[in-house]
Amino acid sequence: MRYSVKFNDIELNQYIDVLQGFTPRVGADWSPDLLTSGGINRGAEFSYTSYKQKTIKMPFTIFENLQENYDALEDVLNVDEPKALIFEDIPDRVFYAVPSGNLDFDEDGCLGEGTITWIIPDGLAHSTVEKTFTAAPDGDGILKATIVNNGTESTPIDYTITHNHENGYIGIVSEHGAIQLGKVEEADGEVYKRNEGLTTSNDYREWGGDEKWVDDKGVNGQNNLNKTAGAFKTPSVSGYRVLALDTPGSAEGGWNGAMKTFDIVDSNGETGAKNFYAYMNSWFETGLMGQTGAQTIAFLDEHNKCICAQSINKSDMSGNTAYVDFWLGGNNPRLALQKEFTPCYWESQNPFSFNGGHSDMRKEGERITFYWWGTYPSFVVPELKDVKVAKVQIYIGQFGARDMGTQYVTRNYFRRVSMQILGVEKWKDVPNRYQKGDVVFIDGSKRKVYVNGMPRVGDEIKVCRYFSAPPGETVVQFGYSEFSDPAPTISAKIREAYL
């Protein structure tokens, strides 16, 4: 049986035979730094040691179809960045390698021999699986996780913190460093002005449980040409309770669909809010070319005029092009920004795929801020400074008389809508930095923080010292606000690395 070598997910032994005696177990290229100056007469003074890139030389032969197999090999090796390299005798580890130099190829008749020189820039092999460690309280009630690294090199740690209650800060501490997000002093008590979370569909796995979302067959505030005679349904799809269009209600030109409205009233009984925030999670994904569909969320004033809105829509009846439209109201109602995307399965092309779907909108006086794929485009509309958001409308529709089967966007759902009034006076409670259901992800290798899938640079305090897990055991302690009860669910993940 031929020795198996996979590079960039391609099996090389279909083209070559690795020569007997080859081993991928090449030690680290250690490079100690020694000081010989400064009056040292004998020997040298040790400064530090490090290792460089790893080089693995792999001799091989080609027995038959020499030119065909040679060309195929060169095609596989033609990469512009390190790719996964896995050897048969250590299948649980992967090197990220690029070929170096020529193949030093010799041939004799139908037999060819050469050597592939693999360069591994980071000098490491990485485990093909992640290890997960779940935090649990110790005897003193301190939330801890013991990370066991059976590798031979330190490795970054990723953290996932799922909030089971409001929370003001997260602390992550070990003997090797510390990370703090938010503010330890953030309280849950009464202040003069506080943000107020509205009771909405605030759980990823529930939709339609809030009676304040009222079915509305009236005028659509974002576009009064949108028909609203249709009906919703709330099926469970891939583990999510979603809001979906059941019937469009008519077959007229333009968009036909259903609408729900949420009236904004704070805890003091005051209608509307000058400062307002909404987070949405949408799944918008086609199954066939030419499908159409739309979903919209709009902030409206007391006269049903649009303050701002976001519309995800696809009216392309032949291809697979969709848009996100960001609308502004005021004295000059307009489409402020339009972004094109492909509503396919691939996350790299579709921000509203199964594993994504995050977006939000914020009104703070005259400033309106949207979210688009890691950025926050913002606009100033002076005449909207004191205009209150009186209601929020959500709408899902199909285009014209097109059917709801093969011609309708396969996944056109709202999975979550969470809203807050910002700066409510004399309110005794406050939504803290993190709400129940919020998921904080800390990417240890990139040293970045994400909240509900969106980057959150401002959460980190300046003294954060990200740390890795060295070989052996590392005890990590987690802190959070005292009022956050029950505690967050926290897990740490590593991918072991080997010299």
C-alpha positions in Angstrom: 0.0 0.0 0.0 1.3 3.4 -0.9 2.2 5.9 1.8 -0.5 8.5 2.1 0.3 12.2 1.9 -2.5 14.7 1.6 -1.7 18.3 0.5 -4.5 20.9 0.2 -7.0 18.0 0.5 -5.5 16.2 -2.5 -4.0 12.7 -2.1 -0.5 12.7 -3.6 0.0 8.9 -3.7 -2.1 8.8 -6.8 0.8 10.5 -8.6 3.9 9.5 -6.6 5.4 6.9 -4.3 7.1 8.2 -1.1 10.5 6.4 -0.7 10.9 4.0 2.1 12.6 5.4 5.2 10.9 8.8 4.9 9.7 10.3 8.2 7.8 13.6 8.8 9.2 13.7 12.4 11.7 16.4 11.9 12.8 18.2 15.0 12.5 21.9 15.7 15.2 24.1 14.1 16.5 25.6 17.4 18.4 28.8 17.2 20.0 29.8 20.5 21.3 33.3 20.9 24.7 33.5 22.7 26.7 36.5 23.8 30.4 36.4 23.3 31.3 40.0 23.8 31.6 42.1 27.0 34.8 40.5 28.3 33.7 36.9 28.2 37.0 34.9 27.8 35.6 31.4 27.9 32.5 30.0 26.4 29.5 32.2 25.8 26.7 33.7 27.8 23.2 32.3 26.9 20.7 34.9 26.0 17.6 33.1 24.6 16.6 30.4 22.2 14.0 30.2 19.5 13.1 27.9 16.6 12.7 28.8 13.0 10.6 27.4 10.2 10.5 23.6 9.9 11.8 21.9 6.7 10.7 18.4 5.7 12.4 16.7 2.7 10.2 14.0 1.2 11.9 11.8 -1.5 9.6 10.2 -4.0 9.4 8.2 -7.2 7.1 8.2 -10.2 6.9 4.7 -11.8 4.6 5.1 -14.7 2.8 7.7 -16.8 5.8 9.9 -16.0 4.8 13.1 -17.8 1.2 12.9 -16.8 1.9 12.3 -13.1 4.7 14.9 -13.0 2.4 17.6 -14.5 -0.4 16.6 -12.0 2.1 16.9 -9.1 3.3 20.3 -10.2 -0.3 21.4 -10.4 -1.1 20.3 -6.9 2.1 22.1 -5.5 1.1 25.4 -7.2 -0.3 27.3 -4.2 0.2 30.9 -3.1 -0.1 30.3 0.6 0.5 27.6 3.2 -2.0 24.7 2.8 -2.9 21.7 5.0 -0.3 18.8 4.8 -1.2 15.5 6.5 1.0 12.4 6.6 -0.3 8.8 7.0 1.5 7.9 10.1 0.4 11.0 12.1 -3.1 11.5 10.7 -4.2 13.5 13.8 -1.9 16.4 13.0 -1.7 18.9 10.2 1.2 21.0 9.0 0.5 24.2 7.1 3.1 24.1 4.4 4.3 25.4 1.1 6.7 23.6 -1.3 10.2 25.2 -1.6 12.8 24.9 -4.3 12.7 22.6 -7.3 12.0 18.9 -7.2 15.6 17.9 -7.8 14.1 15.5 -10.3 16.0 12.8 -12.2 14.6 10.3 -14.6 15.7 7.1 -16.2 13.3 5.8 -18.8 9.8 5.5 -17.3 11.2 6.0 -13.8 11.6 9.4 -12.1 12.9 10.4 -8.7 12.8 13.6 -6.9 12.4 15.4 -3.5 9.7 17.7 -2.4 11.0 20.2 0.2 8.1 21.2 2.5 8.5 24.5 4.4 6.3 24.9 7.5 6.6 28.7 8.3 5.3 28.4 11.9 7.5 25.3 12.6 4.5 23.4 14.1 2.1 20.6 13.6 -1.4 21.3 14.7 -4.0 18.9 16.0 -6.9 18.2 13.6 -9.4 18.4 16.4 -10.3 21.0 19.0 -10.4 20.2 22.7 -13.2 21.9 24.7 -13.1 22.6 28.4 -16.2 23.8 30.2 -16.0 26.1 33.2 -17.5 24.9 36.5 -17.6 26.4 40.0 -15.1 25.0 42.5 -15.7 24.5 46.2 -15.6 28.3 46.8 -18.0 29.0 44.0 -15.3 30.4 41.7 -15.9 29.6 38.1 -12.9 27.7 36.7 -11.7 25.6 33.8 -8.6 23.5 33.7 -7.1 23.5 30.2 -5.0 20.4 29.5 -2.5 20.8 26.6 -0.9 17.6 25.7 1.0 19.2 22.9 4.6 20.4 23.0 4.1 24.1 22.3 1.8 26.8 23.7 -1.4 27.3 21.8 -4.0 30.2 21.7 -7.2 29.8 23.6 -10.7 30.6 22.3 -13.5 31.4 24.7 -17.3 31.2 24.2 -19.4 33.0 26.9 -23.2 32.5 26.6 -25.1 34.8 29.0 -27.9 33.4 31.1 -28.6 36.8 32.7 -27.6 40.4 32.2 -23.9 41.1 32.9 -21.6 44.1 33.0 -18.2 42.6 32.7 -16.1 39.4 32.0 -12.8 38.6 33.6 -10.5 35.8 32.4 -7.4 35.2 34.6 -4.6 32.7 34.8 -0.9 32.8 36.0 0.0 33.7 32.4 -2.1 36.8 31.8 -5.6 38.4 32.1 -8.4 39.6 29.9 -11.2 41.9 31.0 -14.2 43.0 29.0 -16.6 45.7 30.2 -16.5 47.4 33.6 -16.3 45.7 37.0 -18.1 48.6 38.6 -21.1 48.4 36.2 -24.1 48.1 38.5 -27.6 46.7 38.1 -29.2 49.2 40.4 -31.1 52.4 39.9 -29.6 55.3 38.0 -31.1 58.5 36.5 -30.8 57.4 32.9 -30.7 53.8 31.9 -31.2 51.8 28.8 -34.4 49.8 28.7 -34.8 46.5 27.0 -38.2 45.8 25.5 -39.8 42.4 25.8 -39.3 41.1 22.3 -38.4 37.9 20.5 -35.1 37.8 22.4 -34.3 34.1 22.2 -32.8 32.5 19.1 -35.0 29.5 19.5 -38.3 31.3 20.1 -40.4 33.6 17.9 -43.8 35.0 18.3 -44.1 34.7 22.0 -44.5 38.4 22.6 -48.1 39.7 22.3 -46.8 43.2 21.7 -45.9 42.2 18.1 -49.3 42.8 16.5 -50.3 41.6 13.0 -50.8 44.7 11.0 -52.5 44.9 7.6 -52.2 48.7 7.4 -49.8 51.0 5.6 -46.2 49.9 5.4 -44.2 52.9 6.7 -41.0 52.1 4.8 -42.8 51.7 1.4 -46.5 52.4 1.3 -46.7 50.4 -2.0 -45.9 47.2 -0.2 -49.1 45.2 0.3 -49.8 43.8 3.7 -52.7 41.4 3.3 -50.7 38.3 3.9 -50.1 36.1 7.0 -47.1 34.9 9.0 -46.2 31.5 10.4 -43.6 30.6 13.0 -42.2 27.2 12.1 -39.1 25.5 13.6 -36.3 25.4 11.0 -32.9 23.8 11.7 -33.4 24.3 15.5 -34.6 27.9 15.3 -38.2 29.2 15.8 -38.4 31.6 13.0 -40.9 34.2 11.7 -41.7 33.3 8.1 -44.2 34.3 5.4 -47.1 31.9 5.2 -49.2 33.5 2.4 -48.5 36.7 0.5 -52.2 37.7 0.6 -52.4 39.0 -3.0 -50.8 38.7 -6.4 -50.6 42.3 -7.4 -47.5 44.0 -8.8 -44.7 44.9 -6.4 -44.2 43.3 -3.0 -47.0 41.3 -1.4 -46.6 40.0 2.2 -47.4 40.3 5.9 -46.4 42.8 8.6 -46.2 43.1 12.3 -45.9 46.3 14.4 -44.5 46.9 17.9 -45.5 50.1 19.7 -42.7 51.7 21.7 -43.7 52.5 25.3 -41.2 52.8 28.1 -41.5 51.8 31.8 -42.8 55.2 32.7 -45.7 54.9 30.2 -44.1 57.4 27.8 -44.7 56.7 24.2 -41.7 56.7 21.8 -38.0 57.1 22.2 -35.5 59.7 20.8 -32.7 57.2 21.3 -33.3 53.6 20.2 -31.5 50.4 19.3 -32.5 47.1 17.6 -30.5 44.0 17.0 -31.8 41.6 14.3 -30.8 38.1 13.1 -32.0 37.2 9.7 -31.6 34.1 7.5 -31.8 35.0 3.8 -30.6 32.2 1.5 -31.8 31.0 -1.9 -32.0 27.4 -3.0 -32.4 28.1 -6.7 -31.4 30.9 -9.1 -34.1 33.5 -9.8 -35.9 33.2 -6.5 -37.3 36.4 -5.1 -38.3 37.7 -1.6 -37.8 40.5 0.8 -37.7 41.3 4.6 -37.7 44.8 6.1 -37.5 46.3 9.6 -38.4 50.0 10.0 -38.3 52.6 12.7 -41.4 54.9 12.4 -42.5 58.1 14.1 -46.0 58.7 15.6 -47.3 59.7 12.1 -46.1 56.4 10.6 -43.3 58.2 8.7 -40.1 56.2 8.3 -37.1 57.4 10.4 -34.8 54.7 9.2 -35.1 51.2 7.8 -33.2 48.2 6.6 -34.4 46.0 3.7 -32.9 42.7 2.6 -34.4 42.0 -0.8 -34.0 40.1 -4.0 -36.0 40.9 -7.1 -33.5 39.3 -9.5 -35.7 36.7 -11.3 -32.9 35.0 -13.2 -29.7 35.2 -11.3 -28.6 35.3 -7.7 -28.0 38.9 -6.8 -29.5 40.5 -3.6 -29.2 43.8 -1.8 -29.3 45.3 1.6 -30.9 48.8 1.4 -30.5 51.3 4.2 -33.1 54.0 4.3 -33.3 57.4 6.0 -36.3 59.7 6.6 -36.4 63.3 7.6 -36.9 66.3 5.2 -35.2 64.3 2.4 -36.3 60.6 2.6 -33.9 58.6 0.6 -32.0 55.3 0.0 -28.8 56.3 1.9 -26.7 53.2 1.2 -27.1 50.0 -0.8 -24.9 46.9 -0.6 -24.9 43.9 -3.0 -24.4 40.3 -1.9 -25.0 36.8 -3.1 -27.6 35.0 -0.9 -26.0 31.6 -1.2 -24.9 29.0 1.3 -21.3 30.3 1.5 -20.6 32.5 4.5 -17.9 34.4 2.6 -20.5 35.7 0.1 -23.6 35.9 2.3 -23.7 37.8 5.6 -27.2 36.4 6.2 -26.2 32.7 6.0 -27.2 30.0 8.5 -24.3 30.8 10.8 -24.4 34.6 10.4 -27.4 36.9 9.9 -26.3 39.6 12.4 -27.3 43.3 11.9 -28.4 46.2 14.0 -29.7 49.8 13.8 -29.2 52.6 16.3 -30.8 56.1 16.6 -29.0 58.5 18.9 -30.5 61.9 18.5 -29.7 63.1 15.0 -27.2 60.2 14.3 -28.4 57.0 12.6 -26.1 54.0 12.5 -26.4 50.8 10.6 -24.4 47.6 10.5 -22.9 46.0 7.4 -20.5 43.0 7.5 -18.2 44.2 10.3 -18.6 48.0 9.6 -21.0 50.6 11.1 -22.0 53.2 8.4 -23.4 56.3 10.1 -25.4 59.3 9.0 -26.4 62.6 10.6 -29.9 63.9 9.9 -30.4 67.1 12.0 -34.2 67.3 11.6 -34.5 63.8 13.2 -32.7 64.8 16.4 -35.9 65.1 18.6 -38.1 62.8 16.6 -39.2 59.8 18.6 -39.3 56.2 17.4 -43.0 55.4 18.1 -43.2 52.0 16.5 -41.2 49.3 14.8 -42.5 47.4 11.8 -41.2 44.1 10.4 -42.3 42.9 6.9 -41.7 39.8 4.8 -42.9 39.6 1.2 -42.9 37.9 -2.2 -42.7 39.7 -5.5 -45.8 40.1 -7.6 -47.7 36.9 -8.5 -44.7 34.6 -8.2 -45.4 31.4 -6.4 -44.3 30.6 -2.8 -42.6 27.3 -3.9 -39.7 27.3 -6.2 -39.8 31.0 -7.0 -39.6 32.2 -3.4 -36.3 32.7 -1.4 -35.9 29.3 0.3 -34.8 30.8 3.7 -36.4 34.2 4.2 -36.7 34.4 8.0 -36.4 36.7 11.0 -34.8 34.6 13.8 -34.4 37.3 16.4 -35.3 40.9 17.0 -34.1 42.5 20.2 -34.8 46.2 21.0 -33.7 48.7 23.6 -34.7 52.3 24.5 -31.6 54.2 25.3 -31.5 56.6 28.2 -34.9 56.1 29.9 -35.2 58.5 32.8 -36.1 57.2 36.4 -36.0 53.6 35.5 -35.0 51.3 38.3 -33.4 48.6 36.2 -31.1 48.6 33.2 -30.0 46.2 30.5 -26.3 45.8 31.0 -23.5 45.6 28.5 -24.4 41.9 27.9 -28.0 40.7 27.7 -29.4 37.3 28.4 -28.8 35.2 25.3 -25.8 37.3 24.1 -22.9 35.3 23.0 -19.4 36.6 23.5 -16.6 35.0 21.4 -12.9 35.7 22.1 -10.6 34.6 19.3 -7.3 33.9 21.0 -5.1 33.7 17.9 -6.4 37.0 16.4 -7.0 38.6 19.9 -10.4 39.9 18.9 -13.7 40.1 20.7 -17.1 39.4 19.0 -20.6 39.9 20.5 -23.4 38.0 18.7 -21.0 37.6 15.8 -20.1 41.3 15.5 -16.7 42.8 16.4 -16.7 44.7 19.7 -13.3 46.4 20.1 -14.5 48.9 22.7 -15.3 46.2 25.3 -11.6 45.5 26.0 -9.8 47.5 28.8 -6.3 48.7 27.9 -4.5 46.4 30.3 -5.7 43.2 28.6 -2.9 40.6 28.3 -4.0 37.7 26.1 -2.3 34.5 27.0 -1.8 31.0 25.5 -2.0 27.6 27.1 1.5 26.1 27.5 2.0 22.3 27.6 0.5 20.8 30.7 -2.4 22.2 32.8 -3.5 25.8 32.9 -6.1 26.8 35.4 -8.3 29.7 34.2 -10.7 31.6 36.5 -13.6 33.6 35.2 -15.3 36.6 36.8 -18.6 38.4 36.0 -21.0 40.8 37.7 -22.4 39.7 41.0 -25.9 40.3 39.9 -25.5 38.0 36.9 -27.4 35.0 38.3 -27.4 32.4 36.9 -23.8 32.6 35.8 -22.7 32.6 32.2 -22.0 29.3 30.5 -18.3 29.4 29.5 -16.2 27.1 27.5 -12.6 27.3 26.3 -11.2 25.6 23.2 -7.6 24.8 22.1 -6.0 23.1 19.2 -2.8 21.4 20.4 0.4 22.2 18.6 3.6 20.0 18.3 7.2 20.8 17.6 
